[in-house]
Amino acid sequence: MSKIMTISIILLALLILAIIFLVVLNPSFGGSLKGERLKRIEQSPHATNGKFQNPLPTPVQTDDVPYLKLIKEFASISNNRVPQTPIKTHPIDLNQFGLPTEKIQVSWLGHSTVLLNIDGLTILTDPVFSIRTSPFSFVGTKAFPYTHNYNWDKLPKIDLIIISHDHYDHLDYKAIKQLKDKQTVFLTTLGVGAHLERWGIAPDRITELDWWEGFQFTAKIKITATPARHFSGRGLTNRFSTLWASWVIQGPSQNVFFGADSGYFPGFKQIGKRFGPFDFAMLECGQYSPYWPLIHMAPEETYQAAKDLQAKALLPIHWGKYKLSIHPWTEPVERLLQAATDNVLTIATPEVGQVFPLGSPYPSKHWWIKSEAY
């Protein structure tokens, strides 16, 4: 073996070791499953050999994904893939939170992060405030520019955080780390608590649920984890190791549904029959593609899912903050509105950060259309 070849092999081995150490030592990848947590997963009727299964066969992507073309498309900012100017947003009206109200108050902060004021308590879903949805700060999709950026210091006191699954655009390491010394309660799915514990959240502040299990937050507020058609994983080898879910939130007088990430499936009708009708549904509407049609809904499927749930009104989420697919950034909401011609339910289109109560009339401004105000 030549000296040059020997040196090359050594350098390659060092590079592989460096990558391994980078992954192992980077806390953003999360914690490992062990002990009672792993035992619960093994006992779950929705897991086989430690891997969770969707309610029906669900390939993450099609067999004909053109990776080089996709990489080129993701790098492109043409064809309205990202907003050309900062998106107009609202600072949170803190006076709308912390006081009991008959109607649930809602504020969408972009993507799947939603503030809910229910009976004077504040619930926050999938809080993601980092610039990139990535384990590294120097690589990955960047957030769209907002006129106001949100973080814990600009939000009301949070009583409960719901984490739907462990993907980077739903579980933000940097955001969670800031809550290490707070008393916020976390509600999530089987296995995800391992990530939270590694990041400093005390075990007694974490509750993990399997599908169809409920959590009595207060005497008047109950939350149930329900099935979704998606997947999980933060590393190269732990796909399907933790559970993903949608969520039924039952308040004193109004019920809402937080769908998080899910492809369309018959489970929406099942959930609607068991827990509906819903006063309000928050369903993903964005980051879809013909190359992964079973794990994210097209906007027309989002509308159908809301009808399956027997929802009175729908808030499209999972759009308006990150470019995680190759469609124009305004296409999701535009296609959704085009699908809603039967007027079976109301589509709410609030500006980011705008606070509104459940019930008619809902915000309906087409704020994503560029105007002089932006």
Residue pairs with C-beta under 8 A, 6 or more apart in sequence:
23 29
23 235
23 236
26 135
26 136
27 173
27 198
27 199
28 135
28 136
28 168
28 173
28 234
29 135
29 234
29 235
30 166
30 171
30 173
30 194
30 195
30 198
30 199
30 234
30 235
31 194
31 195
31 196
31 197
31 198
31 199
32 194
33 41
33 50
33 191
33 194
33 241
33 242
34 194
37 190
37 191
37 193
37 194
37 208
38 50
40 190
40 208
40 210
41 47
41 50
41 52
41 190
41 191
41 241
41 242
41 243
42 50
44 52
44 190
44 210
44 243
45 210
46 52
46 53
46 210
46 211
46 227
46 243
47 53
47 190
47 243
50 241
51 240
51 241
52 190
52 232
52 240
52 241
52 242
52 243
52 244
53 240
54 229
54 230
54 231
54 265
55 227
55 229
55 265
55 266
55 267
56 229
56 265
56 266
58 229
58 230
58 231
58 263
58 294
58 295
59 294
60 231
60 239
60 292
60 294
60 295
61 291
61 292
61 295
62 290
62 291
62 292
62 293
64 291
65 291
70 291
70 326
73 326
74 141
74 323
74 326
76 326
79 328
80 328
80 329
80 330
80 331
81 323
81 326
81 327
81 328
81 329
82 144
82 323
82 329
83 144
83 145
83 329
83 368
84 370
85 145
85 370
85 374
86 144
86 145
86 146
86 147
86 374
87 110
87 144
87 145
87 146
87 147
87 320
87 352
87 368
87 374
88 147
88 351
88 352
88 367
88 373
88 374
89 110
89 146
89 147
89 148
89 150
89 351
89 352
89 353
90 148
90 351
90 352
90 353
90 354
90 355
91 148
91 154
91 353
92 107
92 115
92 150
92 154
92 155
92 156
92 353
92 355
93 355
94 156
96 105
96 107
96 117
96 355
97 105
97 115
97 117
97 122
97 156
97 157
98 117
98 120
98 122
98 156
98 157
99 117
99 120
100 119
100 120
101 117
101 119
101 120
101 357
102 253
103 253
103 254
103 357
103 358
103 359
104 116
104 117
104 118
104 251
104 254
104 256
104 279
104 280
104 357
104 358
105 115
105 116
105 117
105 355
105 356
105 357
105 358
106 114
106 115
106 116
106 117
106 280
106 315
106 350
106 355
106 356
106 357
106 358
107 114
107 115
107 350
107 353
107 354
107 355
107 356
108 114
108 115
108 282
108 315
108 317
108 350
108 352
108 353
108 354
109 115
109 150
109 352
109 353
110 143
110 144
110 146
110 150
110 320
110 321
110 352
111 126
111 128
111 169
111 317
111 318
111 319
111 320
111 321
111 322
112 125
112 126
112 128
112 164
112 169
112 170
112 260
112 261
112 282
112 284
112 317
112 318
113 124
113 125
113 126
113 127
113 128
113 129
113 150
114 124
114 125
114 126
114 258
114 282
114 315
114 317
115 122
115 123
115 124
115 155
115 156
115 355
116 122
116 123
116 124
116 125
116 249
116 256
117 156
118 221
118 249
118 251
118 252
119 218
119 220
119 221
119 251
119 252
121 159
121 160
121 217
121 218
121 221
122 155
122 156
122 157
122 158
122 159
122 160
123 158
123 159
123 160
123 161
123 162
123 249
124 155
124 158
124 160
124 161
124 162
125 161
125 162
125 164
125 247
125 258
125 260
125 282
126 162
126 163
126 164
126 170
126 171
126 260
127 161
127 172
127 175
127 176
128 168
128 169
128 170
128 171
128 172
128 175
129 149
129 150
129 151
129 152
129 172
129 174
129 175
130 137
130 143
130 172
130 173
130 174
130 175
131 137
131 142
131 143
132 139
132 140
132 141
132 142
132 143
133 140
133 141
133 167
133 168
133 169
133 172
133 322
133 324
134 140
134 141
134 168
135 168
135 173
135 234
140 168
141 322
141 323
141 324
142 322
143 321
143 322
144 320
144 321
144 322
144 323
144 329
146 321
146 352
148 154
148 353
150 353
151 175
151 178
152 158
152 175
152 178
152 179
158 179
158 182
158 184
159 184
159 185
160 184
160 185
160 186
160 187
160 217
161 179
161 184
161 185
161 186
161 187
162 187
162 188
162 223
162 247
162 258
163 170
163 171
163 186
163 187
163 188
163 189
163 192
163 196
164 170
164 188
164 189
164 228
164 244
164 245
164 246
164 247
164 258
164 260
164 261
165 171
165 189
165 192
165 228
165 230
165 232
165 242
165 243
165 244
165 245
165 260
165 261
166 191
166 192
166 195
166 232
166 233
166 234
166 242
167 232
167 233
167 234
167 261
168 234
169 322
169 324
170 260
170 261
171 192
171 195
171 234
173 195
173 199
176 195
176 196
176 199
176 201
177 199
177 200
179 201
180 199
180 200
180 201
183 205
184 205
185 205
185 207
185 217
186 193
186 196
186 201
186 205
186 206
186 207
187 207
187 209
187 215
187 217
187 223
188 196
188 206
188 207
188 208
188 209
189 208
189 209
189 210
189 225
189 242
189 243
189 244
189 245
190 208
190 209
190 210
190 242
190 243
191 208
191 232
191 241
191 242
191 243
192 208
192 232
192 242
192 243
193 203
193 206
193 208
194 242
195 234
196 206
197 203
197 206
207 215
209 215
209 224
209 225
209 245
210 225
210 243
211 225
211 226
211 227
211 243
211 245
212 224
212 225
212 226
212 227
213 224
213 225
214 222
214 223
214 224
214 225
215 222
215 223
215 224
215 225
216 222
217 223
220 251
220 252
221 249
221 250
221 251
221 252
222 249
222 250
223 247
223 248
223 249
223 250
224 247
224 248
224 250
224 275
225 243
225 245
225 246
225 247
226 245
226 246
226 247
226 248
226 267
226 271
226 275
227 245
227 246
227 265
227 267
227 270
227 271
228 244
228 245
228 246
228 259
228 260
228 261
228 262
228 267
229 262
229 263
229 264
229 265
229 267
229 294
229 295
230 244
230 260
230 261
230 262
230 263
230 295
231 239
231 240
231 244
231 295
232 238
232 239
232 240
232 241
232 242
232 243
232 244
233 239
233 240
233 241
233 242
244 260
244 261
245 260
246 257
246 258
246 259
246 260
246 262
246 271
247 257
247 258
247 259
247 260
248 255
248 257
248 271
248 275
249 255
249 256
249 257
249 258
250 275
254 279
254 280
254 358
255 275
255 276
255 277
255 278
255 279
256 278
256 279
256 280
256 281
256 282
256 358
257 271
257 275
257 278
257 280
257 281
257 282
257 283
257 309
257 311
258 282
259 281
259 282
259 283
259 284
259 305
259 317
260 284
261 284
261 295
261 296
261 318
262 284
262 295
262 296
262 297
262 305
263 293
263 294
263 295
263 296
263 297
263 301
264 297
264 298
264 301
264 302
264 304
264 305
268 305
268 308
268 309
269 308
269 309
271 309
272 278
272 308
272 309
272 310
272 311
276 309
276 310
276 311
277 309
277 310
277 311
277 312
278 309
278 310
278 311
278 312
279 311
279 312
279 313
279 358
279 359
280 311
280 312
280 313
280 314
280 315
280 348
280 358
281 305
281 306
281 309
281 311
281 313
281 314
281 315
282 314
282 315
282 317
283 297
283 302
283 305
283 306
283 314
283 315
283 316
283 317
284 296
284 297
284 302
284 316
284 317
284 318
285 297
285 299
285 302
285 316
285 317
285 318
285 319
285 332
285 333
285 336
286 296
286 316
286 317
286 318
286 319
286 320
286 324
286 325
286 327
286 332
287 296
287 318
287 319
287 322
287 324
287 325
288 296
288 297
288 298
288 299
288 325
288 327
288 332
289 296
289 325
289 326
289 327
296 318
296 325
297 305
298 335
299 316
299 331
299 332
299 333
299 335
299 336
299 338
299 339
300 335
300 336
300 339
302 314
302 316
302 336
302 339
303 314
303 336
303 339
303 340
306 314
306 345
307 344
307 345
311 345
312 345
312 346
313 345
313 346
313 347
313 348
313 358
313 362
314 336
314 345
314 346
314 347
314 348
315 348
315 350
316 332
316 333
316 336
316 347
316 349
318 332
319 329
319 332
319 333
320 329
320 333
320 352
320 368
323 329
329 368
330 368
330 369
333 349
333 368
336 347
337 347
337 349
340 347
346 360
346 362
347 362
347 364
348 356
348 362
348 363
348 364
349 362
349 363
349 364
349 365
349 366
349 367
350 356
350 362
350 363
351 363
351 365
351 367
354 363
356 362
356 363
